């Protein structure tokens, strides 16, 4: 049997970035990225894709009931929101003179910190 290597996904979207949803039920809405799961290819965005979770009382949640929380979205369904143009944009990687690699917006050509 040959070795099966599961390739981890690559993404330029990071936790804390502001993204806009480009496909699906939440299309057109934007929010801040709370978490990124590259293995599953998912991102969780603040106040988007809200689901209702029915939970029983336990040690963690003293009171049960219907809790609302964010569900992950496919990373392919979100795009980075350029801080300059306020439009969805792709990102590139650029190496600075001091050797640092930084992300930049392809629309405005501005460096993203």
TIMI-2910 file (N, C-alpha, C, CB; in pm, 1 decimal, decimal comma, always signed):
<rs>
+----------+----------+----------+----------+----------+----------+----------+----------+----------+----------+----------+----------+------+
!      n_x !      n_y !      n_z !     ca_x !     ca_y !     ca_z !      c_x !      c_y !      c_z !     cb_x !     cb_y !     cb_z ! resn !
+----------+----------+----------+----------+----------+----------+----------+----------+----------+----------+----------+----------+------+
!    +83,6 !   -118,9 !     +0,0 !     +0,0 !     +0,0 !     +0,0 !    +87,4 !   +124,3 !     +0,0 !    -94,8 !     +0,3 !   +121,1 !  Unk !
!    +50,7 !   +220,5 !    -81,8 !   +124,3 !   +346,3 !    -85,8 !    +80,7 !   +438,2 !    +27,1 !   +104,6 !   +415,6 !   -220,4 !  Unk !
!   +168,8 !   +525,9 !    +63,4 !   +134,9 !   +622,7 !   +167,5 !    +37,5 !   +725,8 !   +112,8 !   +261,8 !   +691,9 !   +221,6 !  Unk !
!    -66,6 !   +749,9 !   +187,3 !   -164,9 !   +850,3 !   +148,9 !   -137,5 !   +975,0 !   +231,6 !   -311,7 !   +798,8 !   +169,8 !  Unk !
!   -108,7 !  +1082,6 !   +163,7 !    -79,6 !  +1208,6 !   +232,4 !   -198,5 !  +1301,3 !   +213,1 !    +52,5 !  +1274,4 !   +178,7 !  Unk !
!   -256,0 !  +1343,5 !   +324,5 !   -367,0 !  +1437,2 !   +316,6 !   -309,7 !  +1578,1 !   +316,1 !   -467,2 !  +1417,2 !   +434,8 !  Unk !
!   -326,6 !  +1644,8 !   +204,0 !   -272,8 !  +1780,4 !   +191,1 !   -358,5 !  +1877,5 !   +268,8 !   -264,6 !  +1822,9 !    +43,7 !  Unk !
!   -294,8 !  +1955,1 !   +355,0 !   -367,1 !  +2059,8 !   +426,7 !   -389,6 !  +2175,5 !   +331,9 !   -289,8 !  +2106,0 !   +553,7 !  Unk !
!   -505,4 !  +2234,9 !   +341,3 !   -538,0 !  +2346,6 !   +253,1 !   -452,5 !  +2468,0 !   +281,7 !   -683,7 !  +2382,9 !   +266,3 !  Unk !
!   -443,8 !  +2555,0 !   +184,7 !   -372,5 !  +2680,8 !   +202,6 !   -472,9 !  +2793,1 !   +187,1 !   -254,6 !  +2695,7 !   +100,7 !  Unk !
!   -453,8 !  +2896,8 !   +265,7 !   -542,6 !  +3011,4 !   +255,8 !   -469,9 !  +3135,2 !   +303,8 !   -671,5 !  +2988,9 !   +336,8 !  Unk !
!   -501,8 !  +3248,0 !   +244,4 !   -442,3 !  +3373,6 !   +288,6 !   -533,5 !  +3443,8 !   +388,3 !   -414,0 !  +3465,1 !   +168,6 !  Unk !
!   -649,9 !  +3386,2 !   +413,8 !   -742,5 !  +3444,3 !   +511,5 !   -700,4 !  +3398,2 !   +650,0 !   -890,9 !  +3403,6 !   +481,5 !  Unk !
!   -692,6 !  +3492,7 !   +742,0 !   -649,4 !  +3463,0 !   +878,3 !   -754,0 !  +3509,1 !   +978,7 !   -514,4 !  +3529,6 !   +907,9 !  Unk !
!   -738,7 !  +3461,5 !  +1100,8 !   -824,6 !  +3502,4 !  +1211,0 !   -811,0 !  +3653,3 !  +1229,7 !   -788,3 !  +3425,9 !  +1342,3 !  Unk !
!   -924,1 !  +3722,5 !  +1243,1 !   -922,9 !  +3867,8 !  +1263,5 !   -946,2 !  +3946,9 !  +1136,5 !   -792,5 !  +3909,4 !  +1323,5 !  Unk !
!   -933,2 !  +3883,6 !  +1018,6 !   -958,9 !  +3952,5 !   +892,6 !  -1108,2 !  +3981,4 !   +876,6 !   -907,6 !  +3868,7 !   +774,0 !  Unk !
!  -1140,4 !  +4085,6 !   +803,5 !  -1279,1 !  +4113,3 !   +768,2 !  -1304,3 !  +4054,5 !   +630,4 !  -1310,1 !  +4267,0 !   +771,2 !  Unk !
!  -1409,0 !  +3971,9 !   +621,3 !  -1439,6 !  +3904,8 !   +495,3 !  -1584,2 !  +3932,3 !   +456,4 !  -1414,2 !  +3752,5 !   +506,2 !  Unk !
!  -1614,2 !  +3911,7 !   +328,3 !  -1749,9 !  +3924,4 !   +278,1 !  -1787,3 !  +3789,1 !   +216,6 !  -1762,5 !  +4042,3 !   +173,1 !  Unk !
!  -1911,7 !  +3745,7 !   +240,1 !  -1958,8 !  +3617,6 !   +187,3 !  -2001,4 !  +3638,5 !    +42,3 !  -2077,4 !  +3560,3 !   +273,2 !  Unk !
!  -1949,5 !  +3555,6 !    -48,1 !  -1977,5 !  +3572,6 !   -191,2 !  -2072,8 !  +3467,9 !   -245,3 !  -1849,0 !  +3568,3 !   -269,7 !  Unk !
!  -2109,0 !  +3366,9 !   -165,3 !  -2200,7 !  +3263,1 !   -212,5 !  -2277,1 !  +3204,7 !    -95,2 !  -2124,4 !  +3152,0 !   -287,9 !  Unk !
!  -2398,0 !  +3160,1 !   -122,6 !  -2477,5 !  +3094,5 !    -19,5 !  -2583,5 !  +3185,7 !    +40,0 !  -2387,8 !  +3044,2 !    +89,7 !  Unk !
!  -2643,1 !  +3136,1 !   +146,3 !  -2755,1 !  +3203,9 !   +211,0 !  -2717,0 !  +3340,8 !   +267,7 !  -2810,1 !  +3117,1 !   +321,5 !  Unk !
!  -2593,1 !  +3356,7 !   +309,6 !  -2546,9 !  +3480,9 !   +372,5 !  -2476,3 !  +3574,0 !   +273,9 !  -2453,2 !  +3448,7 !   +487,6 !  Unk !
!  -2494,9 !  +3553,2 !   +142,8 !  -2425,2 !  +3630,6 !    +39,6 !  -2443,1 !  +3781,0 !    +59,7 !  -2475,5 !  +3590,7 !    -99,1 !  Unk !
!  -2332,1 !  +3855,6 !    +48,2 !  -2336,2 !  +4000,7 !    +59,7 !  -2306,9 !  +4053,1 !   +199,2 !  -2468,8 !  +4049,6 !    +16,9 !  Unk !
!  -2313,6 !  +3967,3 !   +300,6 !  -2289,0 !  +4011,0 !   +437,8 !  -2139,8 !  +4000,5 !   +468,7 !  -2372,1 !  +3926,7 !   +538,6 !  Unk !
!  -2094,3 !  +4081,9 !   +562,6 !  -1952,9 !  +4078,0 !   +599,1 !  -1938,1 !  +4068,1 !   +749,6 !  -1879,4 !  +4202,0 !   +546,4 !  Unk !
!  -1821,0 !  +4023,4 !   +792,8 !  -1792,8 !  +4009,8 !   +934,7 !  -1647,7 !  +3973,2 !   +957,7 !  -1883,7 !  +3905,5 !   +997,4 !  Unk !
!  -1611,8 !  +3963,0 !  +1085,8 !  -1474,7 !  +3933,1 !  +1125,4 !  -1457,4 !  +3782,1 !  +1140,6 !  -1438,4 !  +4006,0 !  +1257,4 !  Unk !
!  -1343,8 !  +3729,5 !  +1094,8 !  -1315,9 !  +3586,1 !  +1104,2 !  -1280,0 !  +3551,8 !  +1249,0 !  -1200,4 !  +3544,6 !  +1006,8 !  Unk !
!  -1353,0 !  +3454,2 !  +1305,5 !  -1326,6 !  +3410,2 !  +1442,3 !  -1228,7 !  +3294,4 !  +1446,0 !  -1456,0 !  +3370,4 !  +1510,7 !  Unk !
!  -1238,9 !  +3203,2 !  +1347,0 !  -1147,5 !  +3089,8 !  +1341,9 !  -1135,2 !  +3038,8 !  +1199,6 !  -1194,9 !  +2977,6 !  +1435,0 !  Unk !
!  -1021,3 !  +2974,1 !  +1170,9 !   -994,9 !  +2916,6 !  +1039,4 !   -952,9 !  +2772,0 !  +1060,8 !   -884,8 !  +2997,5 !   +961,3 !  Unk !
!  -1019,1 !  +2678,5 !   +990,6 !   -984,6 !  +2536,7 !   +995,1 !   -939,2 !  +2496,0 !   +855,5 !  -1106,0 !  +2449,0 !  +1043,7 !  Unk !
!   -807,6 !  +2496,2 !   +832,4 !   -755,2 !  +2467,8 !   +699,4 !   -775,0 !  +2321,8 !   +659,6 !   -608,2 !  +2503,2 !   +693,1 !  Unk !
!   -770,1 !  +2231,9 !   +755,8 !   -789,1 !  +2089,9 !   +726,1 !   -925,7 !  +2062,5 !   +666,5 !   -770,5 !  +2007,0 !   +851,3 !  Unk !
!  -1029,0 !  +2128,5 !   +720,7 !  -1165,4 !  +2109,7 !   +671,6 !  -1202,0 !  +2213,6 !   +566,5 !  -1264,3 !  +2115,8 !   +787,0 !  Unk !
!  -1119,3 !  +2316,5 !   +550,2 !  -1148,2 !  +2421,9 !   +453,5 !  -1265,5 !  +2508,5 !   +495,7 !  -1175,9 !  +2361,7 !   +318,4 !  Unk !
!  -1272,3 !  +2540,2 !   +625,5 !  -1385,3 !  +2616,3 !   +680,1 !  -1337,1 !  +2738,9 !   +756,1 !  -1470,1 !  +2527,8 !   +772,1 !  Unk !
!  -1421,7 !  +2841,8 !   +759,7 !  -1398,6 !  +2959,9 !   +843,0 !  -1526,2 !  +2989,1 !   +920,8 !  -1355,9 !  +3083,6 !   +756,6 !  Unk !
!  -1510,5 !  +3041,6 !  +1041,5 !  -1624,0 !  +3084,4 !  +1121,7 !  -1620,7 !  +3235,9 !  +1124,3 !  -1620,2 !  +3023,6 !  +1266,9 !  Unk !
!  -1732,3 !  +3297,9 !  +1084,5 !  -1739,6 !  +3443,5 !  +1075,2 !  -1837,4 !  +3494,5 !  +1180,4 !  -1782,9 !  +3488,8 !   +932,2 !  Unk !
!  -1799,0 !  +3602,4 !  +1247,3 !  -1877,5 !  +3660,7 !  +1355,2 !  -2016,7 !  +3702,5 !  +1307,2 !  -1804,3 !  +3780,9 !  +1414,3 !  Unk !
!  -2119,6 !  +3655,4 !  +1377,7 !  -2260,5 !  +3690,7 !  +1354,4 !  -2312,5 !  +3649,9 !  +1216,2 !  -2278,4 !  +3839,2 !  +1371,6 !  Unk !
!  -2250,6 !  +3550,2 !  +1152,7 !  -2299,3 !  +3499,2 !  +1023,9 !  -2318,5 !  +3348,8 !  +1032,0 !  -2201,2 !  +3534,9 !   +909,4 !  Unk !
!  -2411,1 !  +3297,0 !   +951,7 !  -2442,8 !  +3154,2 !   +946,3 !  -2483,6 !  +3102,7 !  +1084,6 !  -2322,0 !  +3074,1 !   +892,8 !  Unk !
!  -2577,1 !  +3172,9 !  +1147,9 !  -2623,0 !  +3139,2 !  +1283,0 !  -2710,5 !  +3014,1 !  +1277,6 !  -2701,4 !  +3258,0 !  +1346,3 !  Unk !
!  -2681,1 !  +2917,9 !  +1368,2 !  -2762,3 !  +2796,9 !  +1380,2 !  -2816,0 !  +2788,6 !  +1521,8 !  -2680,0 !  +2669,5 !  +1344,4 !  Unk !
!  -2921,1 !  +2710,2 !  +1538,3 !  -2978,8 !  +2689,1 !  +1670,8 !  -2940,0 !  +2550,0 !  +1717,6 !  -3134,2 !  +2706,5 !  +1669,3 !  Unk !
!  -2879,3 !  +2543,2 !  +1836,5 !  -2832,8 !  +2417,5 !  +1892,1 !  -2916,5 !  +2385,6 !  +2016,0 !  -2680,6 !  +2424,0 !  +1926,8 !  Unk !
!  -2985,2 !  +2272,3 !  +2016,0 !  -3065,6 !  +2231,5 !  +2130,5 !  -2974,8 !  +2156,9 !  +2227,9 !  -3186,9 !  +2142,4 !  +2086,3 !  Unk !
!  -2959,8 !  +2209,2 !  +2349,8 !  -2866,9 !  +2149,1 !  +2445,4 !  -2936,2 !  +2116,5 !  +2576,5 !  -2749,0 !  +2242,2 !  +2470,7 !  Unk !
!  -2888,9 !  +2008,8 !  +2637,0 !  -2936,6 !  +1970,8 !  +2769,7 !  -2849,8 !  +2041,9 !  +2873,0 !  -2932,8 !  +1815,0 !  +2789,7 !  Unk !
!  -2902,2 !  +2062,8 !  +2993,4 !  -2818,9 !  +2122,0 !  +3098,4 !  -2702,4 !  +2027,8 !  +3131,9 !  -2903,7 !  +2151,6 !  +3225,8 !  Unk !
!  -2582,7 !  +2083,9 !  +3150,3 !  -2466,4 !  +2005,0 !  +3191,0 !  -2371,0 !  +2095,2 !  +3268,3 !  -2394,9 !  +1941,1 !  +3067,3 !  Unk !
!  -2251,5 !  +2045,7 !  +3298,6 !  -2155,7 !  +2124,7 !  +3377,4 !  -2118,0 !  +2255,1 !  +3307,6 !  -2029,6 !  +2042,7 !  +3404,4 !  Unk !
!  -2102,3 !  +2249,7 !  +3177,1 !  -2060,0 !  +2368,2 !  +3102,7 !  -2174,2 !  +2468,7 !  +3087,9 !  -2007,5 !  +2328,1 !  +2964,8 !  Unk !
!  -2289,4 !  +2419,5 !  +3043,4 !  -2407,1 !  +2505,1 !  +3027,4 !  -2506,9 !  +2466,1 !  +3136,7 !  -2470,9 !  +2490,7 !  +2882,7 !  Unk !
!  -2508,4 !  +2543,6 !  +3243,8 !  -2594,2 !  +2510,3 !  +3358,6 !  -2741,2 !  +2504,5 !  +3317,6 !  -2575,3 !  +2613,4 !  +3471,5 !  Unk !
!  -2779,8 !  +2597,4 !  +3230,0 !  -2917,7 !  +2599,2 !  +3184,5 !  -2920,9 !  +2552,9 !  +3039,2 !  -2980,5 !  +2741,0 !  +3199,9 !  Unk !
!  -3004,0 !  +2453,9 !  +3012,4 !  -3016,7 !  +2403,1 !  +2876,1 !  -3105,4 !  +2494,2 !  +2794,1 !  -3072,5 !  +2260,6 !  +2876,0 !  Unk !
!  -3146,1 !  +2446,7 !  +2677,9 !  -3235,1 !  +2524,5 !  +2593,7 !  -3181,4 !  +2535,0 !  +2453,1 !  -3256,1 !  +2662,3 !  +2651,7 !  Unk !
!  -3232,9 !  +2631,7 !  +2381,0 !  -3192,9 !  +2651,3 !  +2242,1 !  -3090,1 !  +2763,3 !  +2237,9 !  -3316,0 !  +2684,1 !  +2151,1 !  Unk !
!  -2966,8 !  +2727,1 !  +2203,9 !  -2858,1 !  +2824,4 !  +2197,5 !  -2828,5 !  +2856,9 !  +2051,7 !  -2730,8 !  +2770,8 !  +2268,7 !  Unk !
!  -2800,1 !  +2982,8 !  +2024,7 !  -2764,8 !  +3023,6 !  +1888,5 !  -2614,1 !  +3045,7 !  +1882,1 !  -2842,3 !  +3153,3 !  +1845,9 !  Unk !
!  -2551,5 !  +2992,2 !  +1776,3 !  -2408,0 !  +3012,8 !  +1759,1 !  -2372,4 !  +3010,2 !  +1611,3 !  -2327,7 !  +2905,9 !  +1835,6 !  Unk !
!  -2249,7 !  +3056,8 !  +1580,4 !  -2204,9 !  +3061,2 !  +1441,7 !  -2160,2 !  +2922,7 !  +1397,1 !  -2090,5 !  +3163,0 !  +1424,5 !  Unk !
!  -2198,6 !  +2886,0 !  +1276,2 !  -2152,2 !  +2761,3 !  +1215,2 !  -2046,2 !  +2797,0 !  +1111,1 !  -2271,6 !  +2680,7 !  +1150,1 !  Unk !
!  -1954,1 !  +2704,3 !  +1083,4 !  -1849,2 !  +2733,1 !   +984,6 !  -1904,5 !  +2746,4 !   +842,9 !  -1743,5 !  +2623,7 !   +987,8 !  Unk !
!  -1838,9 !  +2829,6 !   +763,2 !  -1868,3 !  +2846,3 !   +620,8 !  -1751,5 !  +2788,2 !   +541,6 !  -1892,2 !  +2997,6 !   +584,0 !  Unk !
!  -1776,7 !  +2747,6 !   +418,5 !  -1667,9 !  +2702,4 !   +331,8 !  -1577,5 !  +2821,6 !   +301,4 !  -1723,2 !  +2638,8 !   +199,6 !  Unk !
!  -1448,1 !  +2798,0 !   +307,4 !  -1351,8 !  +2906,8 !   +286,5 !  -1360,2 !  +2961,6 !   +144,7 !  -1209,3 !  +2858,2 !   +315,2 !  Unk !
!  -1408,5 !  +2879,3 !    +51,4 !  -1421,8 !  +2924,4 !    -87,4 !  -1537,8 !  +3020,8 !   -105,5 !  -1439,9 !  +2805,3 !   -179,5 !  Unk !
!  -1626,3 !  +3029,3 !     -6,5 !  -1743,4 !  +3116,0 !    -15,8 !  -1721,0 !  +3253,5 !    +46,3 !  -1860,8 !  +3049,8 !    +50,6 !  Unk !
!  -1599,2 !  +3282,1 !    +91,5 !  -1570,2 !  +3413,6 !   +148,6 !  -1450,3 !  +3475,4 !    +77,3 !  -1543,5 !  +3403,0 !   +301,1 !  Unk !
!  -1448,7 !  +3609,1 !    +71,2 !  -1336,4 !  +3683,2 !    +14,0 !  -1296,0 !  +3792,7 !   +109,9 !  -1372,4 !  +3742,3 !   -124,5 !  Unk !
!  -1168,4 !  +3824,1 !   +110,2 !  -1114,6 !  +3929,9 !   +194,0 !  -1175,2 !  +4064,0 !   +152,2 !   -960,0 !  +3934,0 !   +184,7 !  Unk !
!  -1210,9 !  +4146,8 !   +250,1 !  -1266,8 !  +4278,6 !   +222,5 !  -1153,9 !  +4380,7 !   +231,9 !  -1383,3 !  +4313,4 !   +321,7 !  Unk !
!  -1121,1 !  +4444,3 !   +118,9 !  -1011,0 !  +4540,9 !   +112,7 !  -1043,7 !  +4660,8 !   +202,5 !   -985,5 !  +4587,4 !    -34,7 !  Unk !
!   -953,8 !  +4696,9 !   +295,1 !   -981,9 !  +4809,0 !   +385,0 !   -983,4 !  +4944,8 !   +313,5 !   -879,2 !  +4811,8 !   +496,0 !  Unk !
!   -920,1 !  +4954,5 !   +197,4 !   -912,9 !  +5081,5 !   +125,4 !  -1036,5 !  +5101,0 !    +37,3 !   -785,0 !  +5087,4 !    +39,8 !  Unk !
!  -1066,3 !  +5001,7 !    -47,8 !  -1176,4 !  +5015,0 !   -143,8 !  -1310,0 !  +4966,1 !    -89,5 !  -1143,5 !  +4939,5 !   -269,5 !  Unk !
!  -1308,4 !  +4893,2 !    +23,3 !  -1429,2 !  +4833,8 !    +82,4 !  -1499,6 !  +4740,0 !    -16,1 !  -1526,0 !  +4944,4 !   +127,5 !  Unk !
!  -1421,2 !  +4668,5 !    -97,8 !  -1474,1 !  +4571,2 !   -193,2 !  -1401,5 !  +4438,9 !   -174,4 !  -1459,3 !  +4621,9 !   -339,4 !  Unk !
!  -1466,8 !  +4327,6 !   -210,2 !  -1398,1 !  +4197,9 !   -201,0 !  -1278,8 !  +4195,1 !   -295,9 !  -1495,5 !  +4081,4 !   -233,5 !  Unk !
!  -1169,2 !  +4138,4 !   -249,3 !  -1048,1 !  +4135,0 !   -330,9 !   -969,4 !  +4007,6 !   -304,7 !   -960,8 !  +4257,7 !   -303,0 !  Unk !
!   -884,6 !  +3973,2 !   -399,9 !   -790,5 !  +3864,1 !   -378,4 !   -667,1 !  +3922,4 !   -311,5 !   -754,0 !  +3792,0 !   -512,7 !  Unk !
!   -585,8 !  +3833,9 !   -253,4 !   -464,8 !  +3877,9 !   -186,3 !   -344,2 !  +3811,8 !   -249,2 !   -471,0 !  +3847,2 !    -36,7 !  Unk !
!   -232,1 !  +3881,1 !   -244,6 !   -106,1 !  +3826,2 !   -291,1 !     -4,3 !  +3833,1 !   -180,2 !    -55,9 !  +3900,2 !   -415,1 !  Unk !
!   +111,6 !  +3771,0 !   -202,8 !   +221,1 !  +3774,7 !   -106,9 !   +336,5 !  +3849,5 !   -172,2 !   +264,2 !  +3630,3 !    -62,3 !  Unk !
!   +396,0 !  +3939,2 !    -97,3 !   +506,7 !  +4019,3 !   -148,0 !   +619,2 !  +4015,1 !    -44,6 !   +461,7 !  +4167,0 !   -177,6 !  Unk !
!   +742,8 !  +4006,0 !    -90,3 !   +857,7 !  +4007,1 !     -0,9 !   +914,6 !  +4148,2 !     +4,4 !   +965,7 !  +3905,2 !    -47,1 !  Unk !
!   +926,9 !  +4200,5 !   +125,4 !   +980,6 !  +4335,5 !   +144,3 !  +1133,2 !  +4333,4 !   +141,2 !   +930,7 !  +4395,6 !   +277,6 !  Unk !
!  +1194,6 !  +4450,7 !   +138,8 !  +1340,3 !  +4463,3 !   +132,8 !  +1408,3 !  +4399,6 !   +253,5 !  +1379,7 !  +4609,8 !   +123,2 !  Unk !
!  +1341,4 !  +4403,9 !   +369,9 !  +1402,7 !  +4346,3 !   +490,1 !  +1379,5 !  +4195,9 !   +501,9 !  +1348,7 !  +4415,3 !   +613,3 !  Unk !
!  +1318,1 !  +4135,2 !   +399,8 !  +1300,5 !  +3989,8 !   +397,4 !  +1166,5 !  +3941,2 !   +449,3 !  +1407,5 !  +3926,2 !   +476,5 !  Unk !
!  +1085,5 !  +4031,2 !   +504,1 !   +953,6 !  +3990,6 !   +554,4 !   +859,1 !  +3965,0 !   +438,1 !   +894,7 !  +4098,5 !   +648,4 !  Unk !
!   +771,7 !  +3864,6 !   +454,6 !   +668,2 !  +3837,4 !   +355,8 !   +537,3 !  +3895,0 !   +408,4 !   +655,4 !  +3683,7 !   +326,7 !  Unk !
!   +472,1 !  +3976,9 !   +329,8 !   +347,8 !  +4041,1 !   +372,5 !   +239,4 !  +4017,2 !   +268,3 !   +368,7 !  +4192,8 !   +395,1 !  Unk !
!   +115,2 !  +4023,4 !   +313,8 !     +1,5 !  +4010,4 !   +222,5 !    -31,5 !  +4148,4 !   +166,2 !   -123,0 !  +3948,2 !   +295,0 !  Unk !
!    -85,2 !  +4150,3 !    +43,7 !   -129,2 !  +4276,5 !    -12,2 !   -257,4 !  +4255,6 !    -90,9 !    -20,3 !  +4337,8 !   -101,1 !  Unk !
!   -336,6 !  +4362,7 !    -99,8 !   -462,8 !  +4360,1 !   -172,7 !   -435,6 !  +4377,1 !   -321,3 !   -558,6 !  +4470,1 !   -121,8 !  Unk !
!   -493,0 !  +4289,9 !   -403,5 !   -470,5 !  +4298,0 !   -547,6 !   -547,2 !  +4415,0 !   -608,7 !   -511,8 !  +4166,9 !   -615,4 !  Unk !
!   -656,6 !  +4458,5 !   -544,9 !   -734,9 !  +4569,5 !   -597,7 !   -667,9 !  +4704,1 !   -574,5 !   -871,9 !  +4569,9 !   -535,6 !  Unk !
!   -622,9 !  +4726,7 !   -448,6 !   -567,5 !  +4857,5 !   -414,9 !   -414,8 !  +4857,2 !   -408,1 !   -623,9 !  +4904,2 !   -282,7 !  Unk !
!   -352,7 !  +4738,5 !   -414,9 !   -208,6 !  +4722,4 !   -408,7 !   -150,9 !  +4768,5 !   -274,6 !   -143,7 !  +4799,0 !   -521,7 !  Unk !
!   -235,8 !  +4772,9 !   -170,0 !   -193,6 !  +4816,1 !    -36,5 !   -150,3 !  +4695,2 !    +45,7 !   -307,8 !  +4892,5 !    +35,5 !  Unk !
!    -49,7 !  +4714,2 !   +130,8 !     -2,7 !  +4608,6 !   +221,1 !   -103,5 !  +4590,1 !   +332,6 !   +137,3 !  +4642,3 !   +279,1 !  Unk !
!   -128,5 !  +4463,2 !   +368,9 !   -222,3 !  +4428,9 !   +474,9 !   -142,4 !  +4381,2 !   +595,9 !   -324,0 !  +4319,8 !   +427,7 !  Unk !
!   -160,3 !  +4449,6 !   +707,7 !    -86,3 !  +4412,4 !   +829,7 !   -167,2 !  +4319,8 !   +916,3 !    -47,5 !  +4536,3 !   +909,5 !  Unk !
+----------+----------+----------+----------+----------+----------+----------+----------+----------+----------+----------+----------+------+
</rs>
